[in-house]
Protein backbone atom coordinates (compact mmCIF):
# COMPACT_ATOMS: atom_id res chain seq x y z
CA UNK A 1 0.00 0.00 0.00
CA UNK A 2 2.90 2.30 0.75
CA UNK A 3 4.48 1.73 -2.67
CA UNK A 4 1.10 1.90 -4.43
CA UNK A 5 0.27 5.25 -2.84
CA UNK A 6 3.73 6.57 -3.63
CA UNK A 7 3.47 5.56 -7.29
CA UNK A 8 -0.02 7.06 -7.64
CA UNK A 9 1.17 10.33 -6.11
CA UNK A 10 4.11 10.53 -8.50
CA UNK A 11 2.44 9.54 -11.77
CA UNK A 12 -0.97 11.19 -11.37
CA UNK A 13 -1.02 14.07 -13.83
CA UNK A 14 -1.99 17.41 -12.27
CA UNK A 15 -5.50 18.46 -13.30
CA UNK A 16 -5.74 21.63 -15.42
CA UNK A 17 -8.60 24.08 -16.12
CA UNK A 18 -10.94 23.13 -18.94
CA UNK A 19 -11.31 25.06 -22.19
CA UNK A 20 -14.31 27.02 -20.91
CA UNK A 21 -11.93 29.02 -18.71
CA UNK A 22 -9.83 30.08 -21.71
CA UNK A 23 -10.54 33.43 -23.30
CA UNK A 24 -12.00 33.36 -26.82
CA UNK A 25 -9.52 34.24 -29.51
CA UNK A 26 -11.01 37.67 -30.17
CA UNK A 27 -11.16 38.53 -26.46
CA UNK A 28 -7.62 37.30 -25.96
CA UNK A 29 -6.34 39.58 -28.73
CA UNK A 30 -8.21 42.53 -27.24
CA UNK A 31 -6.81 41.72 -23.80
CA UNK A 32 -3.23 41.62 -25.10
CA UNK A 33 -3.65 44.90 -26.99
CA UNK A 34 -5.10 46.78 -24.01
CA UNK A 35 -2.53 48.62 -21.93
CA UNK A 36 -4.75 49.89 -19.13
CA UNK A 37 -5.51 47.35 -16.37
CA UNK A 38 -9.08 48.60 -15.91
CA UNK A 39 -9.94 47.86 -19.55
CA UNK A 40 -8.31 44.45 -19.29
CA UNK A 41 -10.47 43.75 -16.26
CA UNK A 42 -13.59 44.68 -18.21
CA UNK A 43 -12.72 42.01 -20.77
CA UNK A 44 -12.13 39.44 -18.02
CA UNK A 45 -15.37 40.32 -16.24
CA UNK A 46 -17.37 39.81 -19.42
CA UNK A 47 -15.66 36.47 -20.05
CA UNK A 48 -16.26 35.37 -16.44
CA UNK A 49 -19.98 36.14 -16.51
CA UNK A 50 -21.14 32.54 -17.00
CA UNK A 51 -18.24 30.82 -15.20
CA UNK A 52 -18.68 29.22 -11.76
CA UNK A 53 -16.37 31.63 -9.93
CA UNK A 54 -16.67 32.73 -6.32
CA UNK A 55 -13.16 33.96 -5.48
CA UNK A 56 -11.17 36.90 -6.78
CA UNK A 57 -7.84 38.60 -6.16
CA UNK A 58 -7.06 40.67 -3.10
CA UNK A 59 -7.88 43.83 -5.06
CA UNK A 60 -11.22 42.46 -6.25
CA UNK A 61 -10.12 41.60 -9.78
CA UNK A 62 -10.75 38.43 -11.76
CA UNK A 63 -8.05 35.82 -11.15
CA UNK A 64 -6.28 35.45 -14.50
CA UNK A 65 -3.04 33.66 -15.34
CA UNK A 66 -1.02 35.57 -17.93
CA UNK A 67 1.33 32.61 -18.28
CA UNK A 68 -1.33 30.00 -19.14
CA UNK A 69 -3.78 32.61 -20.49
CA UNK A 70 -6.75 31.18 -18.60
CA UNK A 71 -9.17 32.52 -16.02
CA UNK A 72 -8.30 30.65 -12.86
CA UNK A 73 -11.07 28.53 -11.36
CA UNK A 74 -11.59 28.69 -7.61
CA UNK A 75 -8.66 27.23 -5.63
CA UNK A 76 -6.57 26.96 -8.81
CA UNK A 77 -3.01 28.31 -8.77
CA UNK A 78 -0.06 28.44 -11.14
CA UNK A 79 2.88 26.19 -10.30
CA UNK A 80 6.18 27.73 -11.34
CA UNK A 81 7.95 24.35 -11.15
CA UNK A 82 5.46 22.56 -13.43
CA UNK A 83 4.73 25.75 -15.43
CA UNK A 84 0.99 25.13 -15.47
CA UNK A 85 -2.17 26.02 -13.58
CA UNK A 86 -3.14 23.19 -11.22
CA UNK A 87 -6.68 22.66 -9.94
CA UNK A 88 -6.98 22.90 -6.15
CA UNK A 89 -3.22 23.17 -5.88
CA UNK A 90 -1.83 22.37 -2.43
CA UNK A 91 1.92 22.55 -3.00
CA UNK A 92 4.71 21.27 -5.22
CA UNK A 93 6.38 18.34 -3.46
CA UNK A 94 10.05 17.68 -4.33
CA UNK A 95 9.88 14.23 -2.68
CA UNK A 96 7.44 13.01 -5.33
CA UNK A 97 8.58 15.45 -8.05
CA UNK A 98 5.00 16.40 -8.75
CA UNK A 99 2.35 18.94 -7.90
CA UNK A 100 -0.02 17.87 -5.14
CA UNK A 101 -3.51 19.00 -6.06
CA UNK A 102 -7.01 17.82 -6.85
CA UNK A 103 -5.96 14.77 -8.86
CA UNK A 104 -3.58 13.25 -6.28
CA UNK A 105 -4.19 14.89 -2.90
CA UNK A 106 -5.88 11.76 -1.50
CA UNK A 107 -2.93 9.66 -2.71
CA UNK A 108 -0.53 12.05 -0.98
CA UNK A 109 -2.41 11.75 2.32
CA UNK A 110 -2.37 7.95 2.08
CA UNK A 111 1.32 8.03 1.18
CA UNK A 112 2.04 9.94 4.39
CA UNK A 113 -0.15 7.56 6.41
CA UNK A 114 1.47 4.38 5.11
CA UNK A 115 4.94 5.93 5.37
CA UNK A 116 4.26 6.64 9.03
CA UNK A 117 3.03 3.08 9.63
CA UNK A 118 6.08 1.67 7.82
CA UNK A 119 8.53 3.75 9.86
CA UNK A 120 6.75 2.86 13.11
CA UNK A 121 6.95 -0.83 12.20
CA UNK A 122 10.70 -0.59 11.54
CA UNK A 123 11.33 1.35 14.76
CA UNK A 124 9.25 -1.10 16.82
CA UNK A 125 10.95 -4.23 15.45
CA UNK A 126 14.45 -2.79 15.89
CA UNK A 127 13.79 -1.25 19.32
CA UNK A 128 14.56 -4.37 21.37
CA UNK A 129 17.92 -4.87 19.64
CA UNK A 130 18.68 -1.18 19.96
CA UNK A 131 18.06 -1.30 23.72
CA UNK A 132 20.29 -4.36 24.12
CA UNK A 133 23.06 -2.73 22.13
CA UNK A 134 22.75 0.58 23.97
CA UNK A 135 22.64 -0.87 27.50
CA UNK A 136 24.85 -3.97 27.28
CA UNK A 137 27.40 -3.16 24.60
CA UNK A 138 28.42 0.43 25.27
CA UNK A 139 31.86 -0.44 26.55
CA UNK A 140 34.68 -1.27 24.21
CA UNK A 141 36.00 -4.18 26.27
CA UNK A 142 34.72 -7.52 25.04
CA UNK A 143 34.52 -8.93 28.60
CA UNK A 144 31.59 -6.71 29.50
CA UNK A 145 29.62 -7.49 26.37
CA UNK A 146 27.68 -10.78 26.36
CA UNK A 147 28.90 -13.06 23.62
CA UNK A 148 25.43 -14.05 22.56
CA UNK A 149 24.23 -10.47 22.07
CA UNK A 150 24.94 -8.88 18.66
CA UNK A 151 28.50 -10.08 18.23
CA UNK A 152 28.94 -8.56 14.77
CA UNK A 153 30.11 -4.96 15.14
CA UNK A 154 28.76 -3.93 11.74
CA UNK A 155 25.36 -5.36 12.61
CA UNK A 156 25.36 -3.31 15.80
CA UNK A 157 26.06 -0.14 13.86
CA UNK A 158 23.34 -0.95 11.34
CA UNK A 159 20.81 -1.51 14.12
CA UNK A 160 21.74 1.77 15.78
CA UNK A 161 21.62 3.70 12.51
CA UNK A 162 18.36 2.09 11.37
CA UNK A 163 16.58 2.93 14.61
CA UNK A 164 17.66 6.56 14.56
CA UNK A 165 16.63 7.00 10.91
CA UNK A 166 13.25 5.34 11.49
CA UNK A 167 12.61 7.44 14.61
CA UNK A 168 13.61 10.64 12.81
CA UNK A 169 11.28 9.93 9.89
CA UNK A 170 8.48 8.99 12.30
CA UNK A 171 8.66 12.40 13.97
CA UNK A 172 8.87 14.39 10.72
CA UNK A 173 6.17 12.41 8.89
CA UNK A 174 3.89 12.48 11.93
CA UNK A 175 4.05 16.28 12.08
CA UNK A 176 3.40 16.63 8.33
CA UNK A 177 0.62 14.03 8.36
CA UNK A 178 -1.08 15.68 11.35
CA UNK A 179 -0.93 19.06 9.64
CA UNK A 180 -2.56 17.75 6.45
CA UNK A 181 -5.24 15.93 8.42
CA UNK A 182 -6.02 19.27 10.05
CA UNK A 183 -6.21 20.86 6.59
CA UNK A 184 -8.58 18.13 5.40
CA UNK A 185 -10.80 18.70 8.43
CA UNK A 186 -10.94 22.41 7.58
CA UNK A 187 -11.19 21.83 3.81
CA UNK A 188 -8.20 24.05 3.10
CA UNK A 189 -5.11 23.70 0.99
CA UNK A 190 -1.64 24.67 2.17
CA UNK A 191 -1.83 27.81 0.04
CA UNK A 192 -5.21 28.76 1.52
CA UNK A 193 -3.88 28.19 5.03
CA UNK A 194 -1.27 30.91 4.47
CA UNK A 195 -3.40 33.17 2.22
CA UNK A 196 -7.16 33.12 2.77
CA UNK A 197 -9.32 33.08 -0.39
CA UNK A 198 -11.15 36.32 -1.19
CA UNK A 199 -14.89 36.18 -1.87
CA UNK A 200 -17.43 38.81 -2.86
CA UNK A 201 -17.77 39.98 0.74
CA UNK A 202 -14.08 39.75 1.61
CA UNK A 203 -11.50 37.16 2.56
CA UNK A 204 -12.62 34.13 4.53
CA UNK A 205 -10.25 31.32 5.47
CA UNK A 206 -13.23 29.01 6.15
CA UNK A 207 -15.07 29.86 2.96
CA UNK A 208 -14.95 26.29 1.63
CA UNK A 209 -15.48 24.54 4.98
CA UNK A 210 -18.70 22.52 5.06
CA UNK A 211 -18.24 20.86 8.44
CA UNK A 212 -15.76 18.20 9.54
CA UNK A 213 -17.59 15.19 8.11
CA UNK A 214 -18.40 16.79 4.75
CA UNK A 215 -14.86 18.14 4.47
CA UNK A 216 -13.46 14.61 4.77
CA UNK A 217 -15.94 13.36 2.18
CA UNK A 218 -14.74 16.07 -0.23
CA UNK A 219 -11.26 14.46 -0.29
CA UNK A 220 -11.90 10.77 0.40
CA UNK A 221 -15.36 10.31 -1.12
CA UNK A 222 -18.63 9.12 0.38
CA UNK A 223 -17.81 5.38 0.29
CA UNK A 224 -15.72 4.51 3.35
CA UNK A 225 -14.57 1.18 1.93
CA UNK A 226 -12.33 3.09 -0.51
CA UNK A 227 -10.87 5.57 1.97
CA UNK A 228 -7.71 3.55 2.66
CA UNK A 229 -7.20 2.47 -0.96
CA UNK A 230 -5.12 4.58 -3.40
CA UNK A 231 -7.99 4.94 -5.89
CA UNK A 232 -9.45 8.28 -6.90
CA UNK A 233 -12.69 8.92 -5.01
CA UNK A 234 -12.55 12.68 -4.39
CA UNK A 235 -15.78 14.53 -5.07
CA UNK A 236 -16.26 17.19 -7.72
CA UNK A 237 -14.42 18.14 -10.88
CA UNK A 238 -11.75 20.36 -9.31
CA UNK A 239 -13.20 23.53 -10.84
CA UNK A 240 -16.37 24.07 -8.80
CA UNK A 241 -16.62 23.67 -5.04
CA UNK A 242 -19.53 24.03 -2.61
CA UNK A 243 -19.07 26.93 -0.22
CA UNK A 244 -20.39 27.95 3.16
CA UNK A 245 -21.82 31.28 4.35
CA UNK A 246 -19.09 33.88 3.87
CA UNK A 247 -18.88 36.02 6.98
CA UNK A 248 -17.29 39.45 6.94
CA UNK A 249 -14.21 39.56 9.13
CA UNK A 250 -14.31 42.80 11.16
CA UNK A 251 -10.53 43.01 11.01
CA UNK A 252 -10.49 42.88 7.22
CA UNK A 253 -12.30 45.33 4.98
CA UNK A 254 -14.44 43.72 2.29
CA UNK A 255 -13.12 43.92 -1.23
CA UNK A 256 -15.30 45.38 -3.99
CA UNK A 257 -14.22 45.96 -7.56
CA UNK A 258 -16.59 48.85 -8.29
CA UNK A 259 -17.79 50.38 -4.99
CA UNK A 260 -20.88 52.57 -5.06
CA UNK A 261 -20.65 55.91 -3.23
CA UNK A 262 -24.08 55.46 -1.65
CA UNK A 263 -23.24 52.13 -0.02
CA UNK A 264 -20.72 51.37 2.67
CA UNK A 265 -19.15 48.09 3.69
CA UNK A 266 -21.71 47.60 6.45
CA UNK A 267 -24.59 47.87 3.98
CA UNK A 268 -23.55 44.72 2.12
CA UNK A 269 -26.03 41.92 2.68
CA UNK A 270 -24.32 38.65 3.57
CA UNK A 271 -25.97 35.74 1.84
CA UNK A 272 -25.01 32.07 1.49
CA UNK A 273 -23.07 30.92 -1.52
CA UNK A 274 -24.26 27.92 -3.46
CA UNK A 275 -23.55 26.34 -6.80
CA UNK A 276 -26.41 28.19 -8.45
CA UNK A 277 -26.26 31.74 -7.11
CA UNK A 278 -24.03 34.55 -5.88
CA UNK A 279 -21.10 33.78 -8.11
CA UNK A 280 -18.45 36.28 -9.07
CA UNK A 281 -20.78 37.43 -11.83
CA UNK A 282 -23.86 35.24 -11.73
CA UNK A 283 -25.71 36.67 -14.72
CA UNK A 284 -25.63 39.22 -17.48
CA UNK A 285 -27.46 41.74 -15.34
CA UNK A 286 -24.48 42.04 -13.01
CA UNK A 287 -22.14 42.46 -15.95
CA UNK A 288 -24.40 45.17 -17.34
CA UNK A 289 -24.37 46.88 -13.96
CA UNK A 290 -20.61 47.17 -14.21
CA UNK A 291 -20.86 48.76 -17.63
CA UNK A 292 -23.73 51.02 -16.48
CA UNK A 293 -21.65 52.19 -13.55
CA UNK A 294 -18.78 53.15 -15.86
CA UNK A 295 -21.22 54.84 -18.24
CA UNK A 296 -22.75 56.84 -15.37
CA UNK A 297 -19.31 58.04 -14.37
CA UNK A 298 -18.65 59.22 -17.91
CA UNK A 299 -22.02 61.03 -18.06
CA UNK A 300 -21.41 62.71 -14.71
CA UNK A 301 -17.94 63.85 -15.75
CA UNK A 302 -19.34 65.20 -19.05
CA UNK A 303 -22.09 67.09 -17.20
CA UNK A 304 -19.59 68.62 -14.81
CA UNK A 305 -17.46 69.78 -17.72
CA UNK A 306 -20.56 71.33 -19.39
CA UNK A 307 -21.46 73.21 -16.22
CA UNK A 308 -17.91 74.47 -15.89
CA UNK A 309 -17.86 75.72 -19.48
CA UNK A 310 -21.23 77.48 -19.08
CA UNK A 311 -20.10 79.20 -15.89
CA UNK A 312 -16.94 80.42 -17.59
CA UNK A 313 -18.95 81.76 -20.55
CA UNK A 314 -21.33 83.63 -18.22
CA UNK A 315 -18.46 85.20 -16.33
Buried (B, 14 or more C-beta within 10 A) or exposed (E): BBEBBBBBBBEBEBBBBEEEBBBEEEBBEBBEEBEEEEEBBBBBBBBBBBBBBBBBBEEBBBBBBEEBBBBBBBBBBBBEEBEBBBBBBBBBBEEBEBBBBBBBBBBBBBBBBBBBBBBBEBBEEBBEBBEBBEEEBEEEEEEEBEEEEBEEEEEBEBBBEBBEBBBEBBEEBBEEBEEBBEBBBBBBBBBBBEEBBBBBBBBBBBBBBBEEEBBBBBBBBEEEEBBEBBEBBBBEEBBBBBBBEBEBBEEEEBBBBEEEEEEEEEEBEEEEBEEEEBBBBBEEEEBEEBEEEEEEEEEEEEEEEEEEEEEEEEE
